[in-house]
Amino acid sequence: MIRTADVVVIGGGANGTSTAFHLTRLGVRNVVLVERRQLAAGATGKSGALVRMHYTNEAESRLAFESLKVFRNFGEIVGGDCGFESVGFVQLVGREYTAALHRNVARQQKLGINTRAIAPAEVGDLLPGADVSDVGAAAWEADSGFADPSATTFAFAEAARLGGARIETGVEALRVATDGARVAGVETSDGRIAAPTVVIAAGAWSTPLLTPLGLDVPLAPHRIQVAIFRWPPGLTRRHPAVIDAVHQAWFRPEGRASTLIGVELGSAHADPEKFHEAVDESYVGACRAALAARWPVFGGALMRGGWAGMIMMSADGRPIIDRLGPDGLWGMLGDSGTSFKTSPAIGRCLAEWIVTGASTTADLHPFRASRFAEGRPWHDPDHYGGQSLTVSR
């Protein structure tokens, strides 16, 4: 027997569950979300889960700002607990990017974001003992921090379920079915679901769903890693989340006495069907070196753990959020390891677009899939170097 749905969402990460929740909130009751493994089993569950507003473009800052409002009031808006911790956030850049940082901060302030530029000396108050000799400028966001990516996903899914959605785990989407030029449903490992609308938010597992539809979207799966270090003796105060553009690294507290860190060197092509989920020994060394270069007290820090996961990178390192081809098909693709923090707004935008024909939360035009065919890949004039790098964005 063929089941039916008004909308099928493929992918049980933060973006897929957020979309399902927001669809039910807008009155769509027959929503089915299918996830091939468990909720948050892909990139979401392996995310560093920074929640910060600082981007080098207005479009992503706006999505992050709209999402911060949800993270800070999650129980009231969604229900449940997302594990948000408001430890603050610091962006560090080298001297050659001082003017760019000030322009980005001014741009974010116009959006209403609580951010300000601070002198390198002030970073020492936030990271006691840090070496800031190579820092040209910094930005401070007191309202930002990090969240629990799995808890966020579980809460979105439960809220969607309470709104009438069906959440089906262990069900793999095999093919998007079409009838002429429009979507007709999804063939799954548990049978066909007939539906006029499908949203693909399958992360590194998206390409096999796109290719049979003749959609040539420039995407590549990458394996990324993080490592965790125990605080050395004497370090007792939780520090803010940090993106260090000088050392191409990011870090944040993990628990009550550890720091989680990722560096750009941890990103490499890999097969999402078979990849090593543990952290590489060489990567641990790279993380310790980057962390100690900024904060010397970590030079001999004890390694406590780490992991690897899969993300899908677009050709320009920015997400693709768009209608994709057959009428009724939408996609949240190539998030490039940076869209957990924007998932509340992305889900709302997609739901608004599907239900009302347009998004009122944010302008999604910059995220259009056609930008590559147009020869206009994403470029931020006020970037901090390494435009193709993604993990610390």
C-alpha positions in Angstrom: 0.0 0.0 0.0 1.4 3.4 -1.0 1.4 5.9 1.8 0.7 9.6 1.2 2.1 12.9 2.5 1.8 16.5 1.8 5.6 17.0 2.2 8.4 14.5 2.6 11.6 15.7 4.2 14.6 13.6 3.5 17.3 13.8 6.3 17.0 13.8 10.1 19.6 16.4 10.9 19.1 19.8 12.4 17.9 21.3 9.1 15.6 18.5 8.2 13.9 18.4 11.6 13.7 22.2 11.7 11.9 22.2 8.4 9.5 19.5 9.5 8.7 21.4 12.7 8.2 24.7 10.9 5.9 23.0 8.3 3.7 21.8 11.1 3.8 25.2 12.7 2.4 26.7 9.5 -0.4 24.2 9.5 0.9 21.3 7.3 -0.1 18.2 9.2 0.7 15.4 6.8 4.5 15.7 7.0 6.8 12.7 6.8 10.5 12.9 7.7 12.6 9.9 6.7 16.1 9.3 8.0 18.3 6.4 6.9 19.9 5.8 10.3 19.1 7.8 13.5 18.3 11.4 14.0 21.4 13.6 14.0 23.5 10.6 12.7 25.1 12.6 10.0 26.9 15.9 10.1 24.7 17.3 12.8 25.6 14.9 15.5 29.3 15.5 14.8 29.0 19.3 14.7 31.0 21.6 16.9 27.6 23.4 17.2 28.9 27.0 17.5 26.1 29.5 17.7 27.5 32.8 16.5 26.5 35.7 14.3 29.9 36.7 12.9 30.1 36.0 9.2 31.8 37.9 6.4 28.5 38.5 4.6 25.1 39.9 5.6 23.0 36.9 4.3 24.5 34.3 6.7 24.6 36.7 9.6 20.9 37.4 9.2 20.1 33.7 9.2 22.3 33.2 12.3 20.7 36.2 14.0 17.2 34.9 13.4 18.3 31.5 14.6 19.9 32.9 17.8 16.5 34.2 18.8 15.3 30.6 18.7 18.3 29.1 20.5 18.0 31.6 23.4 14.3 30.9 23.8 14.1 27.3 22.6 11.8 25.9 25.3 9.2 28.6 24.6 9.4 28.5 20.8 10.0 24.9 20.0 9.8 23.0 23.3 12.4 20.8 24.9 16.1 21.7 25.6 18.6 22.5 22.9 21.5 22.7 25.4 22.4 26.3 24.5 25.2 27.8 26.6 25.8 31.5 26.3 29.5 31.6 26.9 30.0 34.3 24.3 32.0 34.3 21.1 35.3 35.9 19.9 36.4 36.3 16.3 40.2 36.8 15.9 41.8 38.0 12.7 45.3 39.0 11.6 46.5 42.6 11.2 45.9 42.6 7.4 42.1 42.0 8.1 41.6 44.6 10.8 39.6 46.9 8.5 37.5 44.1 7.1 36.6 43.0 10.6 35.4 46.5 11.5 33.3 46.7 8.4 31.7 43.3 9.1 31.0 44.3 12.7 29.3 47.5 11.5 27.3 45.5 9.0 26.1 43.1 11.8 25.3 45.9 14.2 22.9 47.4 11.5 21.1 44.1 11.6 20.6 44.5 15.4 23.3 41.9 16.4 24.9 42.5 19.8 28.5 42.6 18.7 31.4 45.0 19.0 35.0 45.2 17.9 37.5 44.9 20.7 41.2 45.6 21.0 43.6 42.6 21.0 44.5 43.4 24.6 40.8 42.8 25.7 41.1 39.3 24.3 43.4 38.5 27.2 40.6 39.2 29.6 38.5 36.6 27.9 41.3 34.1 27.3 43.8 34.6 30.2 47.3 33.8 29.1 46.5 33.8 25.4 49.2 35.1 23.0 47.6 37.9 21.0 50.8 39.3 19.4 49.6 38.3 15.9 46.0 39.5 16.3 45.1 42.6 14.5 41.5 42.9 15.6 38.7 40.9 17.3 35.0 40.9 17.6 33.0 40.0 20.7 29.5 38.7 20.8 28.2 38.4 24.4 24.9 36.7 23.5 26.5 33.8 21.5 27.9 30.5 22.5 27.2 26.9 21.5 24.4 24.3 21.7 24.0 20.5 21.9 23.4 19.5 18.2 21.8 16.2 19.0 19.5 17.6 21.7 18.5 20.4 19.2 17.6 17.8 16.6 15.7 15.6 18.9 13.7 18.5 20.2 12.8 19.8 16.7 11.7 16.2 15.8 9.6 15.8 18.9 7.9 19.2 18.3 7.2 18.2 14.7 5.7 14.9 15.8 3.5 16.7 18.3 2.4 18.9 15.4 1.3 15.9 13.4 4.4 14.9 11.5 5.6 11.3 11.2 9.3 10.8 12.0 10.6 7.6 10.5 14.2 6.5 11.3 15.9 3.5 9.8 14.1 4.4 6.5 16.3 5.2 3.6 15.2 7.5 0.7 16.2 5.6 -2.4 14.8 7.8 -5.2 12.7 10.9 -5.7 9.8 9.8 -7.9 8.5 12.2 -10.6 5.5 12.4 -12.9 6.6 14.4 -15.9 8.0 17.7 -14.7 6.9 17.5 -11.1 7.6 15.5 -8.0 5.4 12.5 -7.3 6.9 11.2 -4.1 9.8 9.3 -2.6 10.7 5.6 -3.0 12.1 4.4 0.3 13.4 1.2 1.8 10.0 0.9 3.4 8.0 1.5 0.3 6.8 4.5 -1.7 5.4 7.7 -0.1 3.3 9.6 -2.6 3.8 13.4 -2.1 3.7 16.6 -4.3 6.5 18.2 -2.3 9.9 16.8 -1.3 12.7 18.5 0.6 16.2 17.0 0.4 18.3 17.8 3.4 20.4 14.7 3.4 23.9 16.2 3.8 26.7 14.1 2.4 24.2 11.6 1.1 22.4 14.0 -1.2 24.1 13.3 -4.6 22.5 9.9 -5.2 19.1 11.5 -4.9 20.0 14.4 -7.2 21.8 12.7 -10.1 18.9 10.6 -11.4 16.9 13.8 -11.7 19.5 15.3 -14.0 20.6 17.8 -11.4 24.3 18.6 -11.6 24.9 20.4 -8.4 28.6 21.1 -7.6 28.9 19.2 -4.3 31.6 17.1 -2.7 31.5 15.0 0.5 34.3 15.8 3.0 35.4 14.1 6.1 36.0 16.5 9.0 37.4 16.0 12.5 37.5 17.5 16.0 39.7 16.8 19.0 39.1 17.4 22.7 41.7 18.4 25.2 41.6 18.4 29.1 42.3 21.7 30.6 45.8 22.0 32.1 46.2 22.5 35.8 45.3 26.1 36.9 42.7 26.7 34.1 39.3 26.7 35.8 37.2 29.3 34.1 35.1 28.4 31.1 36.2 30.4 28.1 34.1 31.7 25.2 33.8 30.1 21.8 36.5 31.3 19.5 37.2 31.4 15.7 40.9 32.0 15.2 41.3 33.0 11.5 45.1 33.5 12.0 45.6 29.8 12.9 42.6 28.6 10.9 41.0 26.9 13.9 38.0 27.2 16.2 37.4 26.0 19.7 34.9 26.1 22.5 34.4 24.6 26.0 33.3 20.9 26.1 31.8 20.0 29.5 33.3 21.6 32.6 37.0 21.1 32.1 37.8 20.4 28.4 38.1 22.3 25.1 36.9 21.0 21.8 38.8 22.2 18.7 38.7 21.9 15.0 41.2 23.0 12.4 40.8 23.4 8.6 43.4 20.7 7.9 40.8 18.2 9.0 38.8 18.5 5.9 39.3 16.0 3.0 37.4 14.2 0.3 35.9 10.9 1.5 33.2 8.3 0.8 30.2 8.9 3.0 29.3 5.2 2.8 32.6 4.1 4.4 34.8 6.4 6.4 36.7 6.2 9.7 34.7 7.9 12.5 37.6 8.2 14.9 40.1 11.1 15.0 43.4 10.7 13.2 46.6 10.8 15.3 48.1 13.4 13.0 45.1 15.6 13.3 45.3 15.5 17.1 48.8 16.9 16.7 47.6 19.7 14.4 44.9 20.7 16.8 47.2 20.8 19.8 49.7 22.9 17.9 47.0 25.4 16.8 45.5 25.6 20.2 48.9 26.1 21.9 49.9 28.7 19.4 47.0 30.8 20.6 46.9 29.6 24.2 50.4 28.4 25.2 49.2 26.7 28.4 47.7 24.0 26.2 51.1 22.9 24.8 51.1 19.7 26.8 47.4 19.3 27.2 46.0 15.8 27.6 44.0 14.6 24.6 40.6 13.3 25.8 38.9 12.2 22.6 37.7 13.2 19.2 35.7 12.1 16.2 35.2 12.4 12.5 32.0 13.0 10.5 30.9 13.8 6.9 29.8 17.1 5.5 28.8 18.0 2.0 30.7 21.0 0.6 29.5 23.2 -2.2 31.9 24.5 -4.8 32.1 27.9 -3.0 31.7 26.7 0.5 28.3 28.2 1.0 24.9 26.5 1.4 22.5 25.9 -1.5 18.9 26.6 -0.3 16.6 26.6 -3.3 13.9 25.0 -5.5 15.9 22.5 -7.5 14.3 21.2 -10.7 11.1 19.1 -10.9 8.2 21.2 -9.6 7.8 20.5 -5.9 11.4 19.8 -5.1 13.4 21.9 -2.6 16.9 21.4 -1.2 19.1 22.4 1.6 22.5 21.2 0.2 26.2 21.7 0.6 26.0 23.3 4.0 29.8 22.9 4.2 29.9 22.3 7.9 28.4 25.7 8.9 24.6 25.4 9.0 23.8 24.0 12.4 23.7 27.5 13.8 21.4 28.7 11.1 19.1 25.6 11.0 16.2 27.2 13.0 16.0 30.0 10.4 16.7 27.8 7.4 13.9 25.4 8.4 11.5 28.3 8.8 12.5 29.9 5.5 11.9 26.6 3.6 8.6 26.1 5.3 7.4 29.6 4.5 8.5 29.2 0.9 6.7 25.8 0.5 3.5 27.0 2.2 3.1 30.6 1.2 5.3 30.8 -1.9 8.0 33.1 -0.4 10.2 33.4 2.6 9.6 36.4 4.8 12.2 35.5 7.4 15.2 36.1 5.2 16.2 36.5 1.5 17.3 33.2 0.2 18.4 34.5 -3.2 22.1 34.6 -2.3 21.9 30.8 -1.7 20.3 30.0 -5.1 21.7 26.9 -6.9 21.9 28.7 -10.2 24.8 30.9 -9.0 27.3 28.4 -10.3 25.8 28.2 -13.8 25.6 32.0 -13.8 29.4 32.1 -13.2 28.7 34.0 -10.0 30.0 31.8 -7.1 29.8 33.3 -3.6 32.5 35.8 -2.8 32.8 38.0 0.3 34.9 41.1 -0.2 35.5 41.4 3.5 36.7 37.9 4.1 39.7 36.8 6.3 41.5 34.7 3.8 40.9 31.1 2.8 37.7 31.6 0.9 37.3 27.9 0.1 37.8 26.8 3.8 34.7 26.0 5.7 35.1 24.2 9.0 35.7 27.2 11.1 33.0 29.4 9.4 
